[in-house]
Amino acid sequence: MRTRLMVVAVSLPLLLGLLTPSAQAAATPVGCASASLLAAIANANAAPGPNTLSLSAGCVYVLTDSASGDGLPVVTDQLAIIGNNATIIRNSTTLFRIFEIANGIAVKMRHLTISGGHAPNGTGGSSGANGGGILNHGRLTLKHVVLSANLAGNGTTDIGGAVGQAGGSGGGIYNDGQLVIVGSTIASNRAGNGSAGSTNGGSGGAGGGIANAGGLTVKTTKIRDNVAGNGGASTGPPGTPAGPGGAGGGIENGSTPGPVIFSDTIVSNHAGLTGGMPIPSGTGGGIHNVGGTIKPAKTTIKNNTPDNCTPTGSVKNCTD
């Protein structure tokens, strides 16, 4: 018996459609207004991800209010933000950071500037909040993002005025999730200041640019002119200790293994000052590392105050 071979004609577009995954949904455009941005993130949280938002090119999204400590809704579902060189900035007497990423959530941002965030100060004698620009608990990737002029929260003294509290850490970003930064700029951010006290001053916050307690990879990124927090002054009798300045002007690392740092520039960052005195008591003007050993490759670390890297030997090939 002869077997017949049947040939079915299939158009090339249909064949490609069968062989490749379905295309992702198109990016949702976001109008140039803060209300539009707030609504877009809220809608993305409510719709099962992944979702993509495309911001208006060159727009300045001005955030003026927050009741939660975050200027934008906490990101709770998978999200990509195409910035198109837009800026998100806080302009308010109310203190709030710009972004918070929920635990385990994958988020990508690119071609975006995040500026002017100020994490809340402590209340009723508590430490300042972490993460002036971004507080990341998730899996965050930043590409060609500028984080500038963001501040972590300041500590507040207890009601009796005795005990100063610590400033918050991570002026630009506080990370206890997974963070990848590529081709970006982290500049002129500041960790929180400690508050004064008659028994002791609070310590300055750590990590003016980045405070890391998770996984961190930084590539081809400029980290410059960031400042760890100053300690709080002593208001008690002579001998009462002032708060020490915060460590890690550029990067504070408390995670093991240490971050991957490749082809970066870490310059002109400053550790914090002792409370009430122009004395830099914080260390690690460029990097303060209390986690695993860091092995920067092709990276410039120089002109940081009062030193470049501490403790000695914890950041390979870096002159303390």
N, C-alpha and C positions, 0 to 999 in steps of 0.2 A: 504494500500500500504506500502510495506517495503522500508525504506530508506537505501540506501547503503552508507557506510562510506568509503571514499577513503583515503588511507594512502600514502603519498609521502615520499620517502626516501631522506633525505638530509644529506650530509656528515658533520661531525663535524666542519671542517675548514670553510666550506661555511656558516654553521649556525652561527658560531662566527663572521664571517664577516658581516652577516646581522644584528647582534645584537649590534655590537660595532662600534664606529665612525672609519672612515678611518684613517689609520696611517699617522702621519705627514711625510713630505718629509725628507729624510735623511739629516744629516748635511753636508754642503759643506766644504771639507777640504781646508785649506789655507796654501800654501807653505811658507817656512821659508825665506821670503823676504818682506821688507816693501812695495815694489810695488805690491806684491800679496795681502797684507792686504788692501791697498788702493783700489785696484780694486774690492776686494771681498765686501767691504762695499758699494762702489758705485753701484755694481751690485745688492746687496740686497736692496738698496734704490729704484732701478728701477723696481724690481720684487715685485708684491703685496705680502705682508707678510702673516703669519709669516715666517721668514727665520732664519736659524741656521748656524753659522760658527764655525768650529772646527779648532783651531789654532794648529800649529805644536808643538808637545810636547817639552817643555823646550826651545823653540826658543826665541831669543832676536830680536825683531823687532825694528830696529833703525830708527827713523824719523829724517830727516835732513833739511826739508824745508817746508814752508807754505806761501801761499800768502793771507790767510784768517784769521789768528789768531788761527786756529785749525789745528793740525797735521794730523788728519784724516777727511774724509768727515763728515759733520754734519749728524747724524743718523735721517732719516726722515720717516722710516717705521719700523714696528714691527720686533725686532731682538733679538736673543739670541747668545751670544758669549761664547763658551766653551773654556776656556783658556788653559787647559792641562798644567798648570804651566808655561806658556809662560810669557814673559815680553815685554811691549811696552814702549820704552824710547825715549826721545828727546835728541839728541846729535848735537847741532847746535848753532851758534851765533844768529840765527833768533829766536825770542821769539814767542812761541805758546803753547797753552794748548794741551792736548792729545785728549780728547773727548768733543763733544757737542751733547746733546740730544734735538731734537726739541720739541716744545710744544705738550704735550699730547701723545707722542709716548712711547709705552711700550718696555722697553729694559731690558734684564737680562744678567749679566756677572758673571762668576764663575771661580775660580782657575786661577787668572790672576794678574799680577803685573803691575801697571801703575806708571811710575817714570820720574822725570826730566822735567815735563811740566812747562812752565812759561808763564802765560797769558800775553798778550802785555802790555807794559807800556803805560801810557797816552802820547798823542802827543799834542804839542802846548798849554800846560797849561791845561791838563785835568787829571781826575782821572785814576788810573790804572784799568785794566780789571779784572773782577771777575773769580774765578774758575781756579786754576793753573793746576790741573789734569783733572777735569771734571766740566763742566757747564751743569747742568740738569734742563731742563724746562719740562721734560716728566714724565714718571712713571718708575723709575729706581730701579732695585733690584740688589744688590751686595752680592754675597755669596763667602766667602773664597777669597776675593780680597785684595791685598795690595796696598795702595796708599802711596807712599813715595817720599820725596824730591821734591815735587811740589811747585810752587810759584805763587801767584797771582801777577798782574802787579803793578809796582810802579807808583806813581803820578809824573807828571812833572810840573815844574814851568812855569808860564805864560811868554810870550816873554820879558816883562819888568823886570822879575826877582822879582816881588813884591809878588805875591800870590802863596803860595805852595798849591798843590792839594793832595787829599787823595790817599792812596794806595788801591788797590783792595782787596776784601774780599774773604774768602774761598780758602786758599792755596791748600788744598787737593781737596775739592769739594764745589761748590756753588750750592745750591738747592733752586729753587722756584717752583718746581713741587711736585711730590711725591717720596720719597726716602726711601728704606728699605735696611739696612746694617746688614748682619748676618755673624758671625764667621770670621770677617775680621780684618785688621790692618790698622790704619790711623796714620802714624808716620813720624816725621821730615819734615812736610810741613810748609809753612810760608805764611802768608798774606803779601800784598804789603806794602812797606814803603811810607810814605808821603814825598813830596818834600819840599825843603827849600824855604824860601821867605823872602824878606826884610820887608814886611808888616805882614805876618804870615806864619808859617810853616804849611804844610798840615798834617792832622791826619793819623795815621797808620791804615791800613786795619784791619778788624775784622775777627775772626774765622780762626785761623791758620790751624786747621784741617778741620773743617766743618763750613760753614756759612749757616744757614737755614732760609729761608723765605717761606717755604711751609710745607708739611707734612713729618715728619721724624720719623722713627722707627729704633732703634739701639739695637742689641742683640748680646751678647757674643763676643764683639768686643773690641780690644785694641786701645785706643786713647792716644798716648804718644809722648812726645818730639816735639810737634808742637808749633809754635810761632806766635802770632799776630804781625802785622807790627809796626815798630817804627815810631814815628812822625818825621816830617821834621824840620830841624834846623831853627832858626831865624838868618837871615843875616843882620837885620836892627840894629838900635841903641838900647842901653840897654832898656829893658822893652818890646821890641817887642816879642809877644808870639810865643814860639815854638809850634810845633804841638804835640798834646797828643798822647800817644801810643794807639794802637788798643786794643780792649777788646776781651775776649773769646779766650784764647790760644788754648784750645781744641775744644770747641763748642761755637759758637755765635748763639743764637736763637732769632729771631724776629717774630716768628709765634705764633698765637693763634689758636687752643690749642698747648701747648708745646709738644715736642717730647716724644715718649715712649722710655725709656732707661732701659734695663733689662740685668742683669748679665754682665755688662761691666767693663772695667778697664780704668779709666781716670786719668793718672798720669804724672807728670814731664812736664806739658805744661806751657807755659809762655805768659802772656800778654805783650804788647809792651811797649817800653821805650819812654820817652819824647824826642823830637828831640834834638840831640846834647848833651844829658846828660844821664848818666847811672842811670836814675830814672824811675822805672816802674810806669807810670801813668795810664796805662790801668788796668782794673779790670777783675775779672773772669778768673784767670789763667786756671782753668779747664773748667768752664762753665760760660758764661755771658748770662743772660736770660732777655730779655726785652719783651717777649711775654707772653703766658699763663704759669701757674704754672707747673713745671716739678716735677714728682714724681718718681725718680729712684728707681728700685727694685734690691736688691742683687748686688749692684754696688759699686765698690771701687773708691772713688774720693779723692786723696791725693797727697801731695808733688807737688802741682802746685804753680806757682809764679805770683803775690805776695799773692794770696789767692786762694781758691778752687772754690767758687761759689758766684756770686753776681747777683742782689741785695739780701740783707738779706731776707731769707724766700721764695725766688722765686724758689729755688731748695730744695725740702723737704729732711730733714735728711742729709744735707750737711753742714759741718762746714766751715764757711766763712774764 
